[in-house]
Amino acid sequence: MPLPPPPSSPPPPYPHSREPLSLNWPFLRSPLGVLRILQLVAGAVCWITLAAHKYEGATYFAVFAAVFVWLLTLAIFGLSLLGRWALVPGLGSRWLITNIVHDLLLGVILFSAAAGIMVHKAQDVSYCNVSAYKFPCSYSAYLSAAIFAGIAAVFYLLSGFYCLVRRSRGHHDII
């Protein structure tokens, strides 16, 4: 069986992956860069607090949601900081929309759900918040995880709105 003829057009050019890595300082100084750092800090405090204490039931979902969104945020932050979002197939050309979907659908919804779960768990063990109670209690861990999950959800909401405003003004990039 004969081989097909070679393609008539050259393959599409690859993104500039051979350029030296350097930090994208304009992104880091932008409101979105600052919000990404705040999201990473609040999300890390939330899931580290949850993972360091005993958890069961719906808390497993809260840990999953916090870690999942935190890891995606870390990847998006790294790609944005290095200016390498063009290397992501299918999403790199629509990086602003990718950020909007990540922030508003994943970040806000999953961190709000995690905060709600942790508020419910904190209310369930609120009886141990009295000074006379001498046994181990996860009330303060649940409460602090709920607070930081709520703070993270607000940061995701703010960055989602920031990206929406940029998109509505005709921008197609994050900076």
Secondary structure as GFF3:
##gff-version 3
##sequence-region A 1 175
A	DSSP	alpha_helix	25	29	.	.	.	ID=ss1
A	DSSP	alpha_helix	31	51	.	.	.	ID=ss2
A	DSSP	alpha_helix	59	82	.	.	.	ID=ss3
A	DSSP	three_ten_helix	85	87	.	.	.	ID=ss4
A	DSSP	three_ten_helix	92	94	.	.	.	ID=ss5
A	DSSP	alpha_helix	95	101	.	.	.	ID=ss6
A	DSSP	pi_helix	102	108	.	.	.	ID=ss7
A	DSSP	alpha_helix	109	124	.	.	.	ID=ss8
A	DSSP	three_ten_helix	126	129	.	.	.	ID=ss9
A	DSSP	alpha_helix	139	168	.	.	.	ID=ss10
###
